Amino acid sequence: MLYLSVVRPRALRPRPNPWPWIGVVLGLCLAATAWAQEAPPAEDPDDDENDTPETASKGSWLPIPIFITEPAIGIGLGAALGYIHPRAEETSTLSTVATPQSVGGTGSGRKRPPDISGVAAGYTDSDTWAAGVGHSASWRRDRVRYVGALAYADINASLYPADRELGFNLEGTFLFQDVKLRLPGSDFFLGGKLFVLDTDTAFDIEVPPDIPPLQGRGDAQDVGLAVQGYFDTRDNTFTPNRGQLFTLDVWRYDEALGGDFSYWRGSLRALSFHQLHPRFVLGLRLDASAVSGDPPFWGFPWITLRGVPAMRYQNELVGVVEIEGRWNVLRRWALVGFFGKGATAGDAVVFDDANDVDAIGAGVRYLYLPDLDLWVGADVAWGPEDTAWYIQVGHAW
């Protein structure tokens, strides 16, 4: 779901994630969506036999404090405020479906996502700051889902071409749009995405001549469109106990769309959760991303694992597998253990291949909101270079 982290490097500056603030705004929308137990049960949307009179819901405000400890941009604070819009609820669609008891000892169900608007802002000790707005909604009895965000960010971070640290400043505007249409009678969605980045990037020092040329310096625009496939049967989106999530995105960034770069990017994600025992949940994760063409430096995928700083290992092809077990030792307390492995490959002369990048860790969880299966806690992870600890709100994935 969402994790906040602190890494103590051995001799390096914190590594970057060039889009952390668009994630803050999108996270606000998605967290509020999860608050209503996002995924509804599959049903035939053309079946009107179960239609019942609509009931009106009241709007509500959702304040969210943000504790920023991302190693890419430093330590800081922020705040977000979301508004869940009032609307007439279709009770037949929103009725909770009974499911087996969760690890926390509570039942769970799946409901239609709410309509929510939000604003977020934050600042860190690296003089990184950002602010943005976002909105998510579901329409036509959850046949259509939408998420959008607009943010402005001034980011100070580092890049690692040829395994050498190179600090940079990225300042600009981010626009994101996501629309999905449900296939009738199923948990499958098909849709499209839009991403627009208008940025001015400068490096702390002149790029050494022995480092291959980097795309993305100075004023630049990066514009992409994607087609997406989406399948979700998780019992909840905060801390799943059962179900699967599969996503497939194929992006095309092109000068014909108004950008300065032309390249393809694809990503595949598969998450599977299994309640093997009333007190034990096993989670499995597979992530794969690839890029081809002439992307800017921020367009290359990187290994994402607890214990591995963002953008430390980049290339044209990146793969990650991870396993996690959660054991409920008491009704509201659980222990977590996890192990992940990542690798990169490709012909990008600016990045080196990285094989067998391993990370292992453990953590503790507390069932903060039993009705929503929301667990919070902390993890410590050991990667190939650093030891990191993470504050978790919901699941790390």
Secondary structure as UniProt FT lines:
FT   STRAND          2..7
FT   HELIX           20..35
FT   TURN            45..46
FT   TURN            49..50
FT   STRAND          55..56
FT   STRAND          60..68
FT   TURN            71..73
FT   STRAND          76..84
FT   STRAND          88..89
FT   HELIX           91..94
FT   TURN            103..104
FT   STRAND          116..124
FT   TURN            125..126
FT   STRAND          129..139
FT   TURN            140..143
FT   STRAND          144..159
FT   HELIX           161..163
FT   STRAND          166..182
FT   TURN            184..185
FT   STRAND          188..203
FT   TURN            209..210
FT   TURN            215..216
FT   STRAND          218..232
FT   STRAND          243..253
FT   HELIX           255..257
FT   STRAND          263..277
FT   TURN            278..279
FT   STRAND          280..293
FT   HELIX           297..299
FT   TURN            306..307
FT   TURN            310..311
FT   STRAND          317..328
FT   STRAND          333..345
FT   TURN            349..350
FT   STRAND          354..369
FT   HELIX           370..372
FT   STRAND          374..382
FT   STRAND          387..393
//
